Amino acid sequence: MTARRDVLKGAAALGLASGLPGHAQPSPPAAPAPRKWQNWSGSAQCQPNRWLLPADEGELARLLPQSPAPLRCVGAGHSFTALVPTAGSLLSLDRVSGLVSVDKARHLVRVRAGTRLGQLARLLDAQDLALHNQPDVDVQSLAGALATGTHGTGAELPALHAHVQGLRLVTPAGEVLEISRDRDPELLAAAQVSLGALGVISEFTLAVRPRFMLRRRLWVAPTDELLQQAPELASKHRHFEMFVLPFTGYAAAVTHDEVAPGAADVSKAPDEDVLADLRKLRDWLGRWPELRRWAAAKLVRRAAPENATDWSWRLLSTVRPTRFNESEYHLPREQGIACLREIVQTLERRNEVFFPIEFRHVKGDTAWLSPFHGRDSCSVACHAAHGEAYDYLVSELGPVFRRHAGRPHWGKLHDLGAAQLQALYPRFADFQALRRRLDPEGKMLNAHLGQLFGGAHG
């Protein structure tokens, strides 16, 4: 008897007693609910039924047909719109990352879709290569950045997706399509900016270039002066961008130009310090706009120009620790300055505004859903601090952008629907037809995409 008790004690310690005769079988522990998700700014969140984390394209192709819809992909969560939220399956490509191959002679690389932009820049740099251009934030996944039309700045430089020469698309049915510029130019033009509505892209072939150094110059000048100079500055420099500092009468201009390789000379980026100062002025003097403008002007105009030289990927992208919500529209280039003036006037009716207003140039391209489709553009981006009201970015600024024929950044806040988008995009109906063919059941469409495309079969 004692021996049996000792055996039972030992079995219990190993968790085996429940399997012995005479012992009731306890219920198995409930499976933990899938963790919740929210984006970087907190403007979008969801509780998916299932998280998917495939290790490779083969596993991805097996998972898609059997996973509950809506099926959405997530990268770094830096989109402010509700592209990602789903009650169905949420899929991350974090394990599908890294370089597949490098062709230095043809300046082509094959890269897995889950690779983060910052990681890709470093991998290319180790091969003495570089992206032609980069956005100002590099934490996004390559797939997410391309799917939403993410861009940098430069009057003669297109957005990232324009350098996609080929890709591998896994359809919701699990079919793998190899798409290239040579064989399938129309299909590639549709998939370059797809919002994740055609399936899941597992791999891209990108055109790259030898790595290069840039010299950055930053200076502050009266806003009206820079607005007059903007077209000339954009045509003269490889990169030009402007940051209008609200309630100051001043703006910061930034140019980058290619220089011969040499020693790096990098100064501390002042972005966060300037932002903190603008916020303090808002908090202290927001009730007295004219006093705020006077005090800000006295501080800002004393700022000395800053210069830096380094490899392109180190200068073009910066760290953004301060969280915010954002709306950005892309205007026909000839309307960019007029739109920016009206946006500044509109924002300065609200005393709580303090974030700089970003103004950039982007070269046009041919991707069907590219915000730059068929036209050289200017981009205007407006921000509101995390934890503060941001509805005015859509309700008050949206009508201004639309008066100037603006197309919204797919990952930034807007309220456009299918009818408005149909009028803005010449190939919108063609994309719709392809989407229905590749995803006849609408598995890739969540509520937000349903609004954009008019429903699962809209």
VOGU-3710 file (C-alpha; in Angstrom, 3 decimals, decimal comma):
1> mtarrdvlkg> 0,000/0,000/0,000  2,823/2,345/0,952  4,614/1,513/-2,261  1,466/2,299/-4,272  1,108/5,669/-2,502  4,749/6,459/-3,288  4,197/5,565/-6,924  1,079/7,768/-7,058  2,942/10,660/-5,448  5,721/10,321/-7,981
11> aaalglasgl> 3,262/10,060/-10,819  1,402/13,123/-9,606  4,632/15,076/-9,448  5,213/14,204/-13,106  1,621/15,045/-14,024  0,842/11,400/-14,843  -1,630/10,422/-12,084  -4,633/11,592/-14,089  -3,927/8,777/-16,536  -4,023/6,021/-13,918
21> pghaqpsppa> -7,155/3,928/-13,229  -9,455/5,404/-10,606  -8,401/9,011/-11,182  -10,742/11,455/-12,901  -9,430/13,073/-16,053  -9,290/16,862/-15,524  -10,334/19,139/-18,337  -7,379/20,295/-20,458  -6,413/23,918/-19,868  -8,149/26,364/-22,177
31> apaprkwqnw> -6,005/27,599/-25,035  -4,964/31,210/-24,434  -6,794/33,745/-26,552  -4,691/35,208/-29,355  -3,038/38,404/-28,199  -4,576/41,709/-29,164  -2,945/43,991/-31,712  -2,746/47,746/-32,062  -0,761/49,980/-34,357  2,115/52,264/-33,411
41> sgsaqcqpnr> -0,088/55,291/-32,670  -3,023/53,433/-31,100  -5,474/54,630/-33,776  -6,254/51,044/-34,877  -6,579/47,806/-32,903  -8,144/44,373/-33,116  -8,534/40,971/-31,469  -7,756/38,411/-34,193  -9,120/34,883/-34,026  -5,745/33,519/-35,103
51> wllpadegel> -2,167/34,747/-35,509  -0,174/33,299/-38,402  3,634/33,347/-38,443  4,835/31,318/-41,431  8,512/30,417/-41,660  8,665/30,439/-45,444  6,648/30,774/-48,626  5,635/27,123/-48,619  4,074/27,364/-45,180  2,435/30,634/-46,182
61> arllpqspap> 0,817/28,959/-49,200  -0,510/26,153/-46,988  -1,912/28,518/-44,348  -3,840/30,960/-46,527  -6,584/28,632/-47,856  -7,366/27,154/-44,418  -7,275/30,323/-42,270  -10,433/32,187/-41,233  -11,225/35,459/-43,003  -10,775/38,371/-43,083
71> lrcvgaghsf> -7,092/37,610/-43,592  -4,817/40,623/-43,099  -1,054/41,128/-42,950  0,799/43,210/-40,387  4,319/44,616/-40,477  5,556/47,271/-38,080  2,092/48,760/-37,529  3,064/52,195/-38,842  -0,092/52,696/-40,892  -2,597/55,003/-39,207
81> talvptagsl> -5,584/53,778/-41,230  -7,417/50,542/-40,410  -5,707/48,452/-43,103  -4,730/45,736/-40,607  -7,559/45,138/-38,083  -9,408/41,841/-38,440  -11,440/39,458/-36,321  -10,167/36,639/-38,545  -6,506/35,847/-39,202  -3,606/38,246/-38,682
91> lsldrvsglv> -0,444/37,246/-40,522  3,099/38,457/-39,839  5,994/37,919/-42,250  8,657/38,629/-39,622  10,179/35,180/-40,176  10,162/35,647/-43,959  12,983/38,172/-44,103  16,491/38,725/-45,433  18,235/38,790/-48,794  17,695/35,863/-51,156
101> svdkarhlvr> 20,239/36,823/-53,822  22,345/39,738/-55,047  23,170/40,481/-58,701  25,737/43,278/-58,544  26,281/43,342/-62,299  22,608/44,121/-62,965  22,033/46,017/-59,700  19,178/43,702/-58,708  18,439/42,024/-55,379  15,830/39,505/-54,331
111> vragtrlgql> 14,575/40,168/-50,817  11,930/38,518/-48,650  8,871/40,626/-47,984  9,070/40,724/-44,180  12,469/42,437/-44,167  12,435/45,791/-42,354  13,649/48,779/-44,363  16,394/49,583/-41,874  17,595/45,987/-41,980  17,530/45,985/-45,788
121> arlldaqdla> 19,555/49,208/-45,938  22,262/47,653/-43,757  22,292/44,391/-45,723  22,695/46,331/-48,967  25,394/48,535/-47,487  27,401/45,411/-46,628  27,232/44,560/-50,352  28,310/48,110/-51,349  24,750/48,753/-52,574  21,900/51,040/-51,590
131> lhnqpdvdvq> 18,248/51,800/-52,244  17,746/54,649/-54,713  15,749/56,522/-52,075  14,349/55,979/-48,578  11,449/57,287/-46,510  12,177/59,265/-43,367  11,225/56,295/-41,140  12,802/52,884/-41,751  11,182/50,564/-39,211  8,442/49,471/-41,643
141> slagalatgt> 8,458/46,071/-43,286  9,303/46,152/-46,982  5,941/44,593/-47,865  3,996/47,129/-45,812  5,913/50,111/-47,158  5,417/49,028/-50,770  1,774/48,065/-50,320  0,889/51,583/-49,128  2,972/53,656/-51,553  5,542/54,806/-49,000
151> hgtgaelpal> 7,980/57,352/-50,436  10,934/59,601/-49,720  11,509/62,996/-51,287  13,108/64,174/-54,525  11,628/65,877/-57,586  13,163/63,247/-59,878  12,941/60,310/-57,463  9,880/58,035/-57,458  8,469/56,157/-54,473  9,929/52,825/-53,367
161> hahvqglrlv> 7,501/50,666/-55,343  8,697/52,095/-58,679  11,918/50,076/-58,245  10,109/46,742/-57,934  11,105/44,655/-60,964  9,325/41,481/-59,921  7,586/39,747/-57,026  6,096/36,487/-55,816  2,420/36,694/-54,862  0,618/33,992/-52,872
171> tpagevleis> -3,104/34,173/-53,627  -5,783/33,465/-50,979  -6,201/30,034/-52,608  -2,514/29,267/-51,964  -1,352/29,601/-55,575  2,104/31,156/-56,008  2,419/33,610/-58,901  5,835/34,680/-60,190  5,354/38,178/-61,632  7,985/40,201/-63,486
181> rdrdpellaa> 8,216/43,487/-65,363  9,269/41,667/-68,539  6,546/38,994/-68,603  3,643/40,579/-66,699  3,961/44,384/-66,762  0,240/44,962/-66,165  0,030/42,505/-63,301  3,169/43,972/-61,755  1,749/47,502/-62,022  -1,302/46,292/-60,095
191> aqvslgalgv> 0,673/44,471/-57,405  3,311/47,159/-56,756  0,838/49,041/-54,522  -1,876/46,571/-53,523  -2,914/47,375/-49,916  -2,646/43,637/-49,304  -5,883/43,123/-51,249  -4,610/40,671/-53,888  -2,985/38,126/-51,598  0,301/38,027/-49,687
201> iseftlavrp> 3,582/38,958/-51,359  6,444/36,780/-50,157  9,383/38,175/-52,122  10,418/41,205/-54,186  13,049/41,802/-56,838  14,312/45,367/-56,450  16,478/47,620/-58,585  19,245/49,067/-56,415  22,385/51,112/-57,045  25,967/51,378/-55,743
211> rfmlrrrlwv> 26,027/52,859/-52,282  26,505/56,617/-52,148  27,159/59,455/-49,749  25,029/62,532/-49,231  25,650/65,962/-47,806  22,750/67,364/-45,814  22,135/71,049/-45,211  19,427/72,294/-42,833  18,524/75,935/-42,306  15,620/78,052/-41,064
221> aptdellqqa> 14,062/80,939/-43,016  10,751/82,821/-43,151  7,992/80,552/-44,449  6,970/82,888/-47,284  10,566/83,081/-48,468  10,930/79,302/-48,613  7,558/78,864/-50,310  8,766/81,132/-53,107  12,073/79,294/-53,361  10,647/75,768/-53,110
231> pelaskhrhf> 10,318/74,995/-56,861  13,911/76,105/-57,511  15,266/74,246/-54,480  13,455/71,067/-55,534  14,909/71,212/-59,047  18,421/72,119/-57,891  18,933/69,446/-55,211  18,655/65,653/-55,277  16,408/65,849/-52,223  14,527/68,850/-50,894
241> emfvlpftgy> 11,938/68,967/-48,131  10,450/71,677/-45,987  8,974/71,699/-42,484  6,641/74,608/-41,780  6,751/75,480/-38,073  3,213/76,579/-37,158  2,669/79,820/-35,242  6,247/80,977/-35,903  6,240/82,414/-39,422  9,304/80,264/-40,122
251> aaavthdeva> 10,088/76,943/-41,788  13,063/74,590/-41,867  14,490/73,534/-45,227  16,522/70,367/-45,726  18,504/69,432/-48,828  20,591/66,365/-49,617  23,065/66,147/-52,493  25,289/63,303/-53,595  29,011/63,762/-52,908  32,134/61,698/-53,486
261> pgaadvskap> 32,742/59,030/-50,828  34,826/60,218/-47,918  34,809/60,573/-44,174  31,438/60,948/-42,497  30,713/64,165/-40,633  27,436/63,831/-38,760  25,810/66,381/-36,483  23,067/65,514/-34,019  19,625/65,583/-35,652  17,658/68,343/-33,889
271> dedvladlrk> 14,175/67,037/-34,703  13,088/65,933/-31,219  14,555/68,992/-29,490  12,750/71,332/-31,883  9,519/69,387/-31,456  9,775/69,583/-27,663  10,352/73,350/-27,832  7,354/73,861/-30,148  5,206/71,872/-27,768  6,333/73,955/-24,773
281> lrdwlgrwpe> 5,479/77,155/-26,627  2,041/75,722/-27,398  1,503/74,730/-23,767  2,716/78,038/-22,346  1,370/80,530/-24,886  -1,308/78,652/-26,818  -4,040/80,985/-25,544  -2,213/84,012/-26,953  -1,343/83,162/-30,590  0,317/86,481/-31,380
291> lrrwaaaklv> 2,514/86,348/-28,284  3,340/82,737/-29,134  4,308/83,746/-32,677  6,489/86,600/-31,400  8,292/84,416/-28,860  8,751/81,538/-31,288  10,130/83,778/-34,025  12,758/85,198/-31,674  13,896/81,659/-30,799  13,700/80,076/-34,245
301> rraapenatd> 15,466/82,757/-36,269  18,587/82,389/-34,111  19,017/78,762/-35,242  22,302/78,255/-37,090  22,450/76,196/-40,299  23,545/72,579/-39,826  25,512/70,320/-42,159  26,207/66,603/-42,180  27,799/64,072/-44,525  27,244/60,319/-44,399
311> wswrllstvr> 26,069/57,282/-46,358  22,583/57,769/-47,794  20,741/55,306/-45,542  22,080/56,983/-42,417  20,912/60,464/-43,388  17,603/59,871/-45,143  15,893/57,943/-42,338  15,550/59,146/-38,757  14,221/57,814/-35,450  10,769/59,087/-34,427
321> ptrfneseyh> 10,324/58,355/-30,701  7,469/60,860/-30,287  4,212/59,158/-31,227  1,573/60,882/-33,320  -1,318/60,412/-35,724  -0,947/61,608/-39,289  -2,795/62,512/-42,460  -0,925/63,000/-45,736  -2,111/63,800/-49,250  -0,287/63,919/-52,565
331> lpreqgiacl> -1,129/66,831/-54,859  -0,404/67,504/-58,522  2,937/69,303/-58,388  1,573/72,529/-59,823  -0,906/72,734/-56,939  1,461/71,796/-54,125  2,453/75,253/-52,887  -1,107/76,633/-53,032  -2,395/73,639/-51,076  0,364/73,968/-48,477
341> reivqtlerr> -0,492/77,648/-47,927  -4,148/76,787/-47,349  -3,269/73,913/-45,021  -1,076/76,203/-42,895  -3,861/78,775/-42,688  -6,382/76,094/-41,702  -4,168/74,558/-39,018  -3,271/77,910/-37,488  -6,934/78,445/-36,644  -6,406/75,767/-33,986
351> nevffpiefr> -4,209/76,908/-31,100  -3,360/73,329/-30,065  -1,357/72,637/-33,248  2,445/72,490/-32,880  3,789/69,689/-35,113  5,761/70,841/-38,175  3,935/70,432/-41,498  6,007/68,333/-43,922  6,291/69,215/-47,608  8,012/66,912/-50,109
361> hvkgdtawls> 8,342/66,197/-53,847  7,859/62,765/-55,470  8,286/61,706/-59,107  5,286/60,150/-60,841  5,082/56,461/-61,752  2,765/53,906/-63,405  1,606/51,631/-60,557  -2,199/51,413/-60,718  -2,915/52,404/-57,115  0,136/54,591/-56,623
371> pfhgrdscsv> -0,843/58,016/-55,245  1,702/59,324/-57,781  0,169/57,467/-60,727  0,642/59,488/-63,896  1,714/62,719/-62,235  4,677/64,324/-60,511  3,500/65,263/-57,049  3,998/67,258/-53,888  3,140/65,705/-50,540  1,807/67,538/-47,498
381> achaahgeay> 1,760/65,681/-44,172  0,131/66,895/-40,943  0,398/65,406/-37,462  -1,293/65,461/-34,071  0,397/64,276/-30,894  -0,495/60,854/-29,526  -3,143/61,186/-26,834  -4,547/64,421/-28,291  -7,553/64,921/-30,570  -6,768/64,252/-34,220
391> dylvselgpv> -10,172/64,104/-35,913  -9,574/67,544/-37,455  -6,796/66,045/-39,590  -9,580/64,382/-41,557  -12,631/66,604/-41,058  -10,956/69,996/-41,562  -7,893/69,240/-43,680  -9,477/66,585/-45,914  -11,701/69,089/-47,801  -8,682/71,348/-48,413
401> frrhagrphw> -6,650/68,492/-49,853  -9,538/67,383/-52,056  -10,032/70,882/-53,457  -6,500/70,562/-54,796  -7,089/67,100/-56,350  -5,174/65,352/-53,577  -4,841/61,594/-53,300  -4,396/60,277/-49,743  -1,430/58,251/-48,596  -2,953/54,770/-48,176
411> gklhdlgaaq> -1,443/54,374/-44,713  -2,410/57,831/-43,392  -5,758/59,011/-42,032  -8,472/59,847/-44,577  -12,175/59,168/-45,141  -12,381/58,542/-48,885  -14,544/55,727/-50,225  -14,817/53,730/-53,427  -16,678/56,359/-55,483  -14,129/59,105/-54,706
421> lqalyprfad> -11,177/56,799/-55,315  -12,639/55,661/-58,624  -12,538/59,292/-59,799  -8,952/59,804/-58,599  -7,347/56,652/-60,009  -7,579/55,933/-63,780  -6,845/52,189/-63,275  -9,059/51,729/-60,202  -11,661/49,645/-62,070  -8,894/47,474/-63,536
431> fqalrrrldp> -7,524/46,838/-60,057  -11,017/45,942/-58,861  -11,428/43,393/-61,647  -8,054/41,792/-60,854  -8,834/41,755/-57,140  -12,108/39,904/-57,757  -10,325/37,381/-59,955  -7,544/36,642/-57,460  -9,772/36,803/-54,371  -13,325/35,919/-55,516
441> egkmlnahlg> -14,520/35,315/-51,946  -13,117/38,608/-50,624  -10,977/36,858/-47,999  -8,431/39,679/-47,928  -10,999/42,434/-47,282  -11,571/43,781/-43,795  -14,062/46,570/-43,034  -11,684/49,347/-44,096  -10,859/47,732/-47,433  -14,561/47,070/-47,904
451> qlfggahg> -15,092/50,825/-47,670  -12,269/51,517/-50,121  -13,432/48,939/-52,639  -17,176/49,101/-52,096  -17,607/45,749/-50,326  -16,280/42,254/-50,865  -17,315/42,279/-54,497  -17,822/46,018/-54,946
//
